[in-house]
């Protein structure tokens, strides 16, 4: 089973990396960009066919390592 994990900075947390990218895009002539938020995308291959178990395990991985839950949100999609 494949798990897709999307990690994003919470809306109420400043994103200095996103601000830097926005500034660079403006400098390059892309003035239409209003704001940029930076995140992470991960794909995990799991050795299980049990969707409930996979969801619980990936959630534990996110809570312990893949996302800093103080300042980041995450979303998981399972395939297979």
C-alpha positions as CSV (number, residue, x, y, z in Angstrom):
1,X,0.0,0.0,0.0
2,X,1.2,3.5,-0.8
3,X,0.8,6.4,1.6
4,X,1.1,10.0,0.3
5,X,1.8,12.5,3.1
6,X,1.4,16.3,2.7
7,X,2.9,18.4,5.4
8,X,2.2,22.2,5.4
9,X,2.9,25.0,7.8
10,X,-0.2,26.0,9.8
11,X,-2.0,29.0,8.6
12,X,-1.3,31.1,11.7
13,X,2.5,30.4,11.6
14,X,4.8,32.7,9.6
15,X,6.5,31.1,6.6
16,X,9.8,32.9,6.0
17,X,10.8,30.5,3.3
18,X,7.5,31.1,1.4
19,X,8.0,34.9,1.8
20,X,11.5,34.5,0.3
21,X,10.2,32.6,-2.7
22,X,7.4,35.1,-3.2
23,X,10.0,37.9,-3.2
24,X,12.1,36.0,-5.7
25,X,9.2,35.4,-8.0
26,X,8.3,39.1,-7.9
27,X,11.9,40.0,-8.7
28,X,11.7,37.6,-11.7
29,X,8.6,39.3,-13.0
30,X,5.9,37.1,-11.6
31,X,4.0,39.9,-9.9
32,X,0.7,38.0,-9.9
33,X,1.8,35.7,-7.1
34,X,0.0,36.9,-4.0
35,X,1.5,34.6,-1.4
36,X,3.6,31.4,-1.2
37,X,3.4,28.7,1.5
38,X,6.1,26.0,1.5
39,X,5.5,22.4,2.5
40,X,6.7,18.8,2.1
41,X,5.5,15.8,0.1
42,X,6.4,12.2,1.0
43,X,5.5,8.8,-0.5
44,X,5.8,5.8,1.7
45,X,5.4,2.1,0.6
46,X,3.8,0.1,3.4
47,X,4.0,-3.6,3.8
48,X,0.3,-4.0,4.7
49,X,-3.1,-4.3,3.0
50,X,-5.0,-3.3,6.1
51,X,-6.2,0.3,5.5
52,X,-7.0,1.0,9.1
53,X,-3.6,-0.3,10.3
54,X,-1.8,1.7,7.6
55,X,-3.6,4.9,8.5
56,X,-2.8,4.4,12.2
57,X,0.9,3.7,11.5
58,X,1.3,6.6,9.2
59,X,-0.4,8.9,11.6
60,X,2.1,7.7,14.3
61,X,5.0,8.4,11.9
62,X,3.7,11.9,11.3
63,X,3.2,12.7,14.9
64,X,6.7,11.3,15.9
65,X,9.0,12.3,13.0
66,X,7.5,13.5,9.7
67,X,5.7,16.6,10.9
68,X,6.3,19.1,13.7
69,X,2.7,19.1,14.9
70,X,3.3,22.3,16.8
71,X,3.7,24.4,13.7
72,X,2.7,22.0,10.8
73,X,-0.4,20.2,9.7
74,X,-0.4,17.0,7.7
75,X,-2.8,15.1,5.5
76,X,-2.5,11.4,4.5
77,X,-3.9,9.7,1.4
78,X,-3.7,5.9,1.1
79,X,-3.7,4.0,-2.2
80,X,-3.9,0.3,-2.8
